[in-house]
Amino acid sequence: MSVVIPAYNYARYLPEAIGSVLAQTYPDFEVIVVDDGSTDETRAVVQRFDDPRVRYVWQENQGLSAARNTGIRESKRAYVGFLDADDLWQPNHLAAAVAEFARRGPEFALVAGTSVRMDQDKRELPTRIRPEQETQELTAADIVLKTRFMPSSAVVRRSVFAECGDFDRQLRSSEDRDMWIRLGARYRLAHLSARTVLVRKHTSNMSRHADRMQRSMRTVLERAQELGIESSTHFFFWNQVWAIFHFQCAWMLFDEGRRGEAVRAILHSLWSWPLPMPAVTLNEPVLFRLRALARFIWSGLRASSSSSR
């Protein structure tokens, strides 16, 4: 197992990320930390690990996709696990993935664990999403509808990158979703119910850049249409895809304090698909879009009331 950790100015979190890999119950792995031109103490942090399994690779700043691609090229094992420098693995993450690959067979290109959100101090955060109750097989269409797992959850059969290509360096976010869709178009994918990944939420997360995220997400979905993941004549499918897209954009805008734009995005979502979507979104609460709309409007009214005093 090759573990790729792309790192850019995350020296404060990196020791915990590397430590979570070294604590894995699955013993046969290498760790490749790809320093994407950091200006902090990333190099020194890695060098403090006196372990031959940990390697440091430096490159000029080229972005997350390029760092992951470098890690893949540097890897020497049959599987590649991805871990962002601010996230953590539970000790059973790699063992669970390898066991699932053995159970599923060579037609499966990816196994992903389920993630839990935590704050910057590793305290678990509440979520409105209900966890899956059992391991599921996913298709490319499932991922087009909605991202089902985080990048730090994924373990991939290394050989498939030769056919499916690298992470797209032109995408500044959603590059992982683009890759999983391409993998799913050619191979089978599995999503474990086991909660084996801790994803850290903090103020410098890429997901807080709403405009960039929206552009990248739209590009990925438009590519999926061109790729023919589902026929363009399947209007119900694509209307639901864009409804979920606008819903996710609404939350990103709301998190940035852009309440009016968030409300418009929710309304656009409802216009794209006004019917309930429990079978599509799988684990969202009932009436989740209407509940979000009410929250956005109420938040905006409270803000207006406070500013008028």
C-alpha beads as a LAMMPS data file, in Angstrom:
LAMMPS data file: protein, C-alpha beads

309 atoms
308 bonds

1 atom types
1 bond types

-500.0 500.0 xlo xhi
-500.0 500.0 ylo yhi
-500.0 500.0 zlo zhi

Masses

1 110.0

Atoms # bond

1 1 1 0.000 0.000 0.000
2 1 1 1.303 3.454 -0.981
3 1 1 -0.155 6.334 1.033
4 1 1 -0.019 9.725 -0.709
5 1 1 -0.255 12.828 1.485
6 1 1 -0.229 16.096 -0.516
7 1 1 0.847 18.961 1.734
8 1 1 0.800 22.713 1.252
9 1 1 1.471 24.850 4.337
10 1 1 -0.259 22.412 6.688
11 1 1 2.738 21.714 8.936
12 1 1 0.555 22.214 12.015
13 1 1 -1.688 19.274 11.054
14 1 1 0.750 17.052 9.174
15 1 1 2.279 15.229 12.179
16 1 1 -1.137 13.896 13.182
17 1 1 -1.904 12.809 9.615
18 1 1 1.369 10.890 9.283
19 1 1 0.952 9.478 12.780
20 1 1 -2.485 8.128 11.893
21 1 1 -0.936 6.204 8.991
22 1 1 1.893 4.814 11.104
23 1 1 -0.747 3.605 13.595
24 1 1 -2.539 1.462 10.977
25 1 1 -3.187 -2.173 11.849
26 1 1 -2.345 -3.074 8.237
27 1 1 1.472 -3.138 8.371
28 1 1 2.652 -3.165 4.751
29 1 1 2.711 0.419 3.503
30 1 1 4.872 3.338 2.440
31 1 1 4.052 7.006 3.100
32 1 1 4.798 9.581 0.407
33 1 1 4.447 13.181 1.563
34 1 1 4.377 15.455 -1.488
35 1 1 5.303 18.996 -0.449
36 1 1 3.631 21.256 -2.999
37 1 1 6.006 24.187 -2.520
38 1 1 5.165 24.899 1.123
39 1 1 6.684 27.952 2.827
40 1 1 6.149 26.677 6.378
41 1 1 7.899 23.884 8.326
42 1 1 6.536 21.006 6.235
43 1 1 9.968 19.617 5.318
44 1 1 11.184 19.722 8.931
45 1 1 7.997 18.046 10.158
46 1 1 8.472 15.094 7.808
47 1 1 12.174 14.783 8.582
48 1 1 11.354 14.381 12.283
49 1 1 9.777 10.998 11.532
50 1 1 12.601 8.504 11.908
51 1 1 10.843 5.796 9.935
52 1 1 12.074 4.336 6.621
53 1 1 8.470 3.978 5.447
54 1 1 8.061 7.776 5.298
55 1 1 9.382 9.582 2.209
56 1 1 9.466 13.296 1.453
57 1 1 9.043 14.614 -2.099
58 1 1 9.226 18.337 -2.889
59 1 1 7.845 20.099 -5.948
60 1 1 7.203 23.704 -6.922
61 1 1 3.661 24.774 -6.115
62 1 1 1.389 23.306 -8.780
63 1 1 -1.829 22.565 -6.908
64 1 1 -3.509 19.598 -5.266
65 1 1 -4.069 17.566 -8.439
66 1 1 -0.421 17.815 -9.433
67 1 1 0.678 16.808 -5.925
68 1 1 -1.524 13.706 -6.001
69 1 1 -0.233 12.841 -9.483
70 1 1 3.346 13.133 -8.242
71 1 1 2.515 10.817 -5.359
72 1 1 1.041 8.242 -7.739
73 1 1 4.164 8.347 -9.923
74 1 1 6.372 7.931 -6.847
75 1 1 4.312 5.044 -5.489
76 1 1 5.620 1.479 -5.593
77 1 1 2.732 -0.616 -4.269
78 1 1 -0.369 -2.152 -5.870
79 1 1 -2.791 0.173 -4.067
80 1 1 -2.727 3.916 -3.450
81 1 1 -4.482 5.467 -0.466
82 1 1 -5.042 9.232 -0.393
83 1 1 -4.924 11.257 2.814
84 1 1 -5.140 15.045 2.963
85 1 1 -2.596 16.587 5.309
86 1 1 -5.244 17.932 7.700
87 1 1 -7.263 14.693 7.971
88 1 1 -6.792 11.499 9.974
89 1 1 -7.376 7.778 9.540
90 1 1 -8.742 5.429 12.126
91 1 1 -6.321 2.513 12.745
92 1 1 -8.460 0.065 10.735
93 1 1 -8.799 2.155 7.561
94 1 1 -6.249 0.384 5.345
95 1 1 -7.062 -3.080 6.701
96 1 1 -10.755 -2.573 5.929
97 1 1 -10.005 -1.374 2.388
98 1 1 -7.609 -4.214 1.582
99 1 1 -10.060 -6.797 2.933
100 1 1 -12.823 -5.342 0.762
101 1 1 -10.627 -5.461 -2.338
102 1 1 -9.874 -9.128 -1.610
103 1 1 -13.580 -9.857 -1.203
104 1 1 -14.697 -7.950 -4.306
105 1 1 -12.112 -8.941 -6.914
106 1 1 -10.077 -7.197 -9.661
107 1 1 -13.024 -5.504 -11.343
108 1 1 -13.192 -3.113 -8.397
109 1 1 -10.912 -0.087 -8.783
110 1 1 -11.750 1.808 -5.601
111 1 1 -12.783 1.187 -2.021
112 1 1 -13.697 4.161 0.168
113 1 1 -14.393 4.403 3.872
114 1 1 -17.033 6.581 5.481
115 1 1 -15.848 9.855 7.003
116 1 1 -16.759 11.771 10.140
117 1 1 -16.332 15.540 10.385
118 1 1 -14.221 17.010 13.176
119 1 1 -13.145 20.520 14.126
120 1 1 -9.534 21.693 14.162
121 1 1 -9.143 20.296 17.691
122 1 1 -10.387 16.819 16.643
123 1 1 -13.818 17.138 18.238
124 1 1 -16.543 15.392 16.237
125 1 1 -18.982 17.807 14.613
126 1 1 -22.736 17.272 14.335
127 1 1 -24.041 16.375 10.910
128 1 1 -27.396 16.492 9.162
129 1 1 -26.425 13.419 7.134
130 1 1 -27.336 9.945 8.342
131 1 1 -24.542 7.357 8.005
132 1 1 -24.919 4.412 5.662
133 1 1 -25.977 1.189 7.384
134 1 1 -24.162 -1.218 5.061
135 1 1 -21.386 -1.334 2.502
136 1 1 -22.606 -0.364 -0.969
137 1 1 -21.454 -0.629 -4.533
138 1 1 -21.418 2.738 -6.286
139 1 1 -21.618 3.623 -9.965
140 1 1 -20.340 6.614 -11.870
141 1 1 -23.944 7.859 -12.046
142 1 1 -24.191 7.769 -8.251
143 1 1 -21.179 10.076 -7.981
144 1 1 -22.521 12.367 -10.689
145 1 1 -25.670 12.757 -8.607
146 1 1 -23.780 13.451 -5.411
147 1 1 -20.269 13.013 -4.039
148 1 1 -20.485 10.029 -1.699
149 1 1 -17.086 10.079 0.026
150 1 1 -14.160 12.388 0.751
151 1 1 -10.740 12.187 -0.978
152 1 1 -9.107 10.995 2.256
153 1 1 -11.485 8.019 2.237
154 1 1 -10.320 6.560 -1.074
155 1 1 -7.985 3.628 -1.715
156 1 1 -7.436 2.934 -5.420
157 1 1 -5.912 0.056 -7.383
158 1 1 -2.768 1.696 -8.782
159 1 1 -2.928 0.027 -12.202
160 1 1 -6.183 1.782 -13.165
161 1 1 -4.567 5.206 -13.421
162 1 1 -2.758 4.106 -16.590
163 1 1 -6.147 3.723 -18.280
164 1 1 -8.176 6.432 -16.558
165 1 1 -5.527 9.150 -16.473
166 1 1 -4.236 11.574 -13.851
167 1 1 -6.087 13.991 -11.619
168 1 1 -6.972 17.025 -13.742
169 1 1 -4.552 19.853 -12.950
170 1 1 -6.920 22.408 -14.504
171 1 1 -9.488 21.817 -11.763
172 1 1 -8.835 23.796 -8.586
173 1 1 -11.409 21.768 -6.657
174 1 1 -13.734 18.778 -7.293
175 1 1 -10.755 17.109 -8.991
176 1 1 -11.389 14.041 -6.855
177 1 1 -15.019 13.749 -7.975
178 1 1 -13.892 14.039 -11.586
179 1 1 -11.455 11.170 -11.034
180 1 1 -13.992 8.928 -9.280
181 1 1 -16.478 9.445 -12.122
182 1 1 -13.827 8.417 -14.656
183 1 1 -12.941 5.363 -12.592
184 1 1 -16.605 4.441 -12.209
185 1 1 -17.154 4.683 -15.961
186 1 1 -14.718 1.784 -16.462
187 1 1 -14.604 -0.128 -13.178
188 1 1 -16.664 -0.888 -10.088
189 1 1 -16.495 1.049 -6.822
190 1 1 -17.303 0.151 -3.211
191 1 1 -18.212 2.416 -0.290
192 1 1 -17.693 0.959 3.187
193 1 1 -20.158 1.696 5.956
194 1 1 -17.282 1.648 8.487
195 1 1 -16.418 5.156 9.713
196 1 1 -12.671 5.006 9.189
197 1 1 -11.796 8.618 8.295
198 1 1 -11.799 11.874 10.256
199 1 1 -12.120 14.967 8.045
200 1 1 -11.031 18.221 9.655
201 1 1 -13.101 21.357 9.082
202 1 1 -11.374 24.691 9.609
203 1 1 -11.234 28.200 8.172
204 1 1 -8.660 27.403 5.470
205 1 1 -10.524 24.447 3.931
206 1 1 -10.811 24.674 0.148
207 1 1 -14.557 24.013 0.440
208 1 1 -14.996 27.519 1.831
209 1 1 -14.191 29.064 -1.552
210 1 1 -17.740 29.005 -2.920
211 1 1 -17.175 30.611 -6.317
212 1 1 -14.234 28.363 -7.173
213 1 1 -16.117 25.293 -5.955
214 1 1 -19.175 26.168 -8.050
215 1 1 -17.105 26.597 -11.213
216 1 1 -15.272 23.324 -10.729
217 1 1 -18.401 21.362 -9.814
218 1 1 -20.198 22.655 -12.896
219 1 1 -17.236 21.714 -15.109
220 1 1 -17.148 18.174 -13.687
221 1 1 -20.882 17.675 -14.208
222 1 1 -20.799 19.047 -17.743
223 1 1 -17.941 16.662 -18.545
224 1 1 -19.980 13.780 -17.158
225 1 1 -22.783 14.723 -19.541
226 1 1 -20.343 14.765 -22.459
227 1 1 -18.905 11.419 -21.342
228 1 1 -22.390 9.922 -21.477
229 1 1 -22.476 8.610 -17.912
230 1 1 -26.253 8.878 -18.359
231 1 1 -27.944 9.695 -21.644
232 1 1 -28.757 13.357 -22.162
233 1 1 -32.329 12.236 -22.838
234 1 1 -32.692 11.064 -19.216
235 1 1 -34.148 14.387 -18.192
236 1 1 -35.269 13.223 -14.761
237 1 1 -31.733 12.159 -13.896
238 1 1 -30.031 15.352 -15.060
239 1 1 -32.678 17.623 -13.552
240 1 1 -32.007 15.987 -10.202
241 1 1 -28.250 16.324 -10.733
242 1 1 -28.567 20.069 -11.226
243 1 1 -31.033 20.368 -8.349
244 1 1 -28.487 18.805 -6.004
245 1 1 -25.741 20.991 -7.484
246 1 1 -27.677 24.172 -6.711
247 1 1 -28.518 22.892 -3.223
248 1 1 -24.847 22.270 -2.465
249 1 1 -23.918 25.691 -3.863
250 1 1 -26.551 27.243 -1.607
251 1 1 -24.877 25.849 1.512
252 1 1 -21.443 27.035 0.395
253 1 1 -22.809 30.531 -0.222
254 1 1 -24.616 30.530 3.115
255 1 1 -21.434 29.493 4.924
256 1 1 -19.745 32.554 3.411
257 1 1 -22.528 34.826 4.675
258 1 1 -24.023 35.356 1.204
259 1 1 -27.608 34.713 2.323
260 1 1 -29.417 36.268 -0.630
261 1 1 -27.420 34.229 -3.127
262 1 1 -28.007 31.114 -1.006
263 1 1 -31.759 31.640 -1.134
264 1 1 -31.651 32.097 -4.915
265 1 1 -29.624 28.893 -5.277
266 1 1 -32.152 26.921 -3.207
267 1 1 -35.002 28.293 -5.330
268 1 1 -33.085 27.308 -8.465
269 1 1 -32.706 23.819 -7.006
270 1 1 -36.444 23.553 -6.408
271 1 1 -37.160 24.856 -9.893
272 1 1 -34.840 22.208 -11.397
273 1 1 -36.571 19.402 -9.466
274 1 1 -39.565 20.376 -7.286
275 1 1 -40.356 16.800 -6.202
276 1 1 -38.870 14.990 -3.173
277 1 1 -35.587 13.187 -3.807
278 1 1 -35.149 10.633 -0.984
279 1 1 -34.133 7.803 -3.310
280 1 1 -31.560 9.982 -5.053
281 1 1 -29.870 11.697 -2.139
282 1 1 -29.987 8.516 -0.046
283 1 1 -29.155 9.919 3.376
284 1 1 -30.458 13.490 3.526
285 1 1 -33.256 14.350 5.991
286 1 1 -36.846 14.555 4.750
287 1 1 -37.667 17.900 3.046
288 1 1 -34.014 18.908 3.386
289 1 1 -34.191 21.671 0.774
290 1 1 -37.265 23.329 2.274
291 1 1 -35.671 23.167 5.703
292 1 1 -32.533 24.811 4.330
293 1 1 -34.580 27.509 2.592
294 1 1 -36.387 28.326 5.833
295 1 1 -33.077 28.536 7.682
296 1 1 -31.534 30.858 5.098
297 1 1 -34.549 33.192 5.086
298 1 1 -34.774 33.265 8.872
299 1 1 -31.058 34.004 9.161
300 1 1 -31.383 36.846 6.683
301 1 1 -34.367 38.338 8.550
302 1 1 -32.485 38.205 11.843
303 1 1 -29.453 39.872 10.273
304 1 1 -31.625 42.638 8.788
305 1 1 -33.353 43.157 12.133
306 1 1 -30.051 43.404 13.981
307 1 1 -28.562 45.895 11.499
308 1 1 -31.626 48.169 11.705
309 1 1 -31.347 48.635 15.463

Bonds

1 1 1 2
2 1 2 3
3 1 3 4
4 1 4 5
5 1 5 6
6 1 6 7
7 1 7 8
8 1 8 9
9 1 9 10
10 1 10 11
11 1 11 12
12 1 12 13
13 1 13 14
14 1 14 15
15 1 15 16
16 1 16 17
17 1 17 18
18 1 18 19
19 1 19 20
20 1 20 21
21 1 21 22
22 1 22 23
23 1 23 24
24 1 24 25
25 1 25 26
26 1 26 27
27 1 27 28
28 1 28 29
29 1 29 30
30 1 30 31
31 1 31 32
32 1 32 33
33 1 33 34
34 1 34 35
35 1 35 36
36 1 36 37
37 1 37 38
38 1 38 39
39 1 39 40
40 1 40 41
41 1 41 42
42 1 42 43
43 1 43 44
44 1 44 45
45 1 45 46
46 1 46 47
47 1 47 48
48 1 48 49
49 1 49 50
50 1 50 51
51 1 51 52
52 1 52 53
53 1 53 54
54 1 54 55
55 1 55 56
56 1 56 57
57 1 57 58
58 1 58 59
59 1 59 60
60 1 60 61
61 1 61 62
62 1 62 63
63 1 63 64
64 1 64 65
65 1 65 66
66 1 66 67
67 1 67 68
68 1 68 69
69 1 69 70
70 1 70 71
71 1 71 72
72 1 72 73
73 1 73 74
74 1 74 75
75 1 75 76
76 1 76 77
77 1 77 78
78 1 78 79
79 1 79 80
80 1 80 81
81 1 81 82
82 1 82 83
83 1 83 84
84 1 84 85
85 1 85 86
86 1 86 87
87 1 87 88
88 1 88 89
89 1 89 90
90 1 90 91
91 1 91 92
92 1 92 93
93 1 93 94
94 1 94 95
95 1 95 96
96 1 96 97
97 1 97 98
98 1 98 99
99 1 99 100
100 1 100 101
101 1 101 102
102 1 102 103
103 1 103 104
104 1 104 105
105 1 105 106
106 1 106 107
107 1 107 108
108 1 108 109
109 1 109 110
110 1 110 111
111 1 111 112
112 1 112 113
113 1 113 114
114 1 114 115
115 1 115 116
116 1 116 117
117 1 117 118
118 1 118 119
119 1 119 120
120 1 120 121
121 1 121 122
122 1 122 123
123 1 123 124
124 1 124 125
125 1 125 126
126 1 126 127
127 1 127 128
128 1 128 129
129 1 129 130
130 1 130 131
131 1 131 132
132 1 132 133
133 1 133 134
134 1 134 135
135 1 135 136
136 1 136 137
137 1 137 138
138 1 138 139
139 1 139 140
140 1 140 141
141 1 141 142
142 1 142 143
143 1 143 144
144 1 144 145
145 1 145 146
146 1 146 147
147 1 147 148
148 1 148 149
149 1 149 150
150 1 150 151
151 1 151 152
152 1 152 153
153 1 153 154
154 1 154 155
155 1 155 156
156 1 156 157
157 1 157 158
158 1 158 159
159 1 159 160
160 1 160 161
161 1 161 162
162 1 162 163
163 1 163 164
164 1 164 165
165 1 165 166
166 1 166 167
167 1 167 168
168 1 168 169
169 1 169 170
170 1 170 171
171 1 171 172
172 1 172 173
173 1 173 174
174 1 174 175
175 1 175 176
176 1 176 177
177 1 177 178
178 1 178 179
179 1 179 180
180 1 180 181
181 1 181 182
182 1 182 183
183 1 183 184
184 1 184 185
185 1 185 186
186 1 186 187
187 1 187 188
188 1 188 189
189 1 189 190
190 1 190 191
191 1 191 192
192 1 192 193
193 1 193 194
194 1 194 195
195 1 195 196
196 1 196 197
197 1 197 198
198 1 198 199
199 1 199 200
200 1 200 201
201 1 201 202
202 1 202 203
203 1 203 204
204 1 204 205
205 1 205 206
206 1 206 207
207 1 207 208
208 1 208 209
209 1 209 210
210 1 210 211
211 1 211 212
212 1 212 213
213 1 213 214
214 1 214 215
215 1 215 216
216 1 216 217
217 1 217 218
218 1 218 219
219 1 219 220
220 1 220 221
221 1 221 222
222 1 222 223
223 1 223 224
224 1 224 225
225 1 225 226
226 1 226 227
227 1 227 228
228 1 228 229
229 1 229 230
230 1 230 231
231 1 231 232
232 1 232 233
233 1 233 234
234 1 234 235
235 1 235 236
236 1 236 237
237 1 237 238
238 1 238 239
239 1 239 240
240 1 240 241
241 1 241 242
242 1 242 243
243 1 243 244
244 1 244 245
245 1 245 246
246 1 246 247
247 1 247 248
248 1 248 249
249 1 249 250
250 1 250 251
251 1 251 252
252 1 252 253
253 1 253 254
254 1 254 255
255 1 255 256
256 1 256 257
257 1 257 258
258 1 258 259
259 1 259 260
260 1 260 261
261 1 261 262
262 1 262 263
263 1 263 264
264 1 264 265
265 1 265 266
266 1 266 267
267 1 267 268
268 1 268 269
269 1 269 270
270 1 270 271
271 1 271 272
272 1 272 273
273 1 273 274
274 1 274 275
275 1 275 276
276 1 276 277
277 1 277 278
278 1 278 279
279 1 279 280
280 1 280 281
281 1 281 282
282 1 282 283
283 1 283 284
284 1 284 285
285 1 285 286
286 1 286 287
287 1 287 288
288 1 288 289
289 1 289 290
290 1 290 291
291 1 291 292
292 1 292 293
293 1 293 294
294 1 294 295
295 1 295 296
296 1 296 297
297 1 297 298
298 1 298 299
299 1 299 300
300 1 300 301
301 1 301 302
302 1 302 303
303 1 303 304
304 1 304 305
305 1 305 306
306 1 306 307
307 1 307 308
308 1 308 309
